[in-house]
Amino acid sequence: MIAFASDKRIYVAQIQRNNPIAMQFGITAPLGKSRLFLLKKGQPIPLYISMEHDTWLQMQDKINEHLAQIPAINIPVPYQPYQPHQPHQ
């Protein structure tokens, strides 16, 4: 999910089926069957669970749909002192 690498509103993690979190949400599909679980910090129930046959593009669209509801995080720009305009010579 490289498309979201610079977005501070979301953290993407890929886990294996034997991970306790996967087991908690019933992720038991065989290898090769990727699933998307959208989780919100502090909420025990996923916001969204993809179908086993969803494509990566469908999963990305679903993430974008949920991100559209969250304000973007502005990263402060370092202070830069005022530089008066110098005329061209």
C-alpha positions as CSV (number, residue, x, y, z in Angstrom):
1,M,0.0,0.0,0.0
2,I,2.7,2.4,-1.1
3,A,0.0,4.9,-2.1
4,F,-0.4,5.8,1.6
5,A,3.2,5.8,2.7
6,S,3.3,9.6,3.2
7,D,-0.2,10.0,4.7
8,K,0.0,10.5,8.4
9,R,-3.6,9.6,9.0
10,I,-3.1,6.0,8.3
11,Y,-0.7,3.2,9.2
12,V,-0.6,0.1,7.0
13,A,0.5,-3.2,8.4
14,Q,0.6,-6.6,6.8
15,I,0.2,-9.5,9.1
16,Q,0.3,-13.3,8.8
17,R,-2.7,-15.6,9.6
18,N,-1.1,-16.8,12.8
19,N,-0.8,-13.3,14.2
20,P,-3.1,-12.9,17.3
21,I,-4.7,-9.8,15.7
22,A,-5.6,-11.9,12.6
23,M,-7.0,-14.6,14.8
24,Q,-9.1,-12.0,16.7
25,F,-10.8,-10.9,13.5
26,G,-11.1,-14.4,12.0
27,I,-8.5,-14.0,9.3
28,T,-8.0,-17.6,8.4
29,A,-8.0,-17.5,4.5
30,P,-5.3,-19.5,2.8
31,L,-2.1,-17.9,1.5
32,G,-2.6,-15.7,-1.5
33,K,-6.0,-14.4,-0.3
34,S,-5.3,-10.9,0.9
35,R,-7.9,-9.1,3.0
36,L,-8.2,-5.5,4.1
37,F,-9.4,-4.7,7.6
38,L,-9.8,-1.0,8.3
39,L,-9.4,-0.4,12.0
40,K,-9.7,2.8,14.0
41,K,-7.5,3.2,17.1
42,G,-9.5,2.5,20.2
43,Q,-12.4,0.7,18.4
44,P,-12.6,-3.1,18.8
45,I,-14.7,-3.6,15.6
46,P,-13.3,-3.0,12.1
47,L,-14.7,-0.1,10.1
48,Y,-14.6,-2.3,7.0
49,I,-13.6,-5.8,6.0
50,S,-12.9,-6.5,2.4
51,M,-14.2,-9.5,0.5
52,E,-11.7,-12.3,-0.3
53,H,-11.9,-11.5,-4.0
54,D,-11.4,-7.7,-3.7
55,T,-8.5,-6.4,-5.8
56,W,-5.9,-4.1,-4.4
57,L,-7.5,-1.2,-6.4
58,Q,-10.8,-1.9,-4.7
59,M,-9.1,-1.9,-1.3
60,Q,-7.3,1.3,-2.1
61,D,-10.6,3.0,-3.1
62,K,-12.2,1.9,0.2
63,I,-9.3,3.4,2.2
64,N,-9.6,6.6,0.2
65,E,-13.3,6.7,1.0
66,H,-12.7,6.5,4.7
67,L,-9.7,8.9,4.6
68,A,-11.9,11.5,2.9
69,Q,-13.8,11.8,6.2
70,I,-10.6,12.6,8.2
71,P,-9.0,16.0,8.0
72,A,-5.5,16.0,6.5
73,I,-2.7,16.5,9.0
74,N,-0.6,19.5,8.2
75,I,3.0,19.1,8.8
76,P,4.6,22.4,10.0
77,V,7.0,24.0,7.6
78,P,10.3,25.0,9.2
79,Y,10.6,28.8,9.8
80,Q,12.3,30.6,7.0
81,P,13.2,34.3,7.7
82,Y,11.9,36.9,5.2
83,Q,14.2,37.4,2.2
84,P,13.6,40.8,0.5
85,H,13.3,40.5,-3.3
86,Q,16.6,41.3,-5.0
87,P,16.2,43.0,-8.4
88,H,17.9,41.3,-11.3
89,Q,21.1,42.9,-12.6
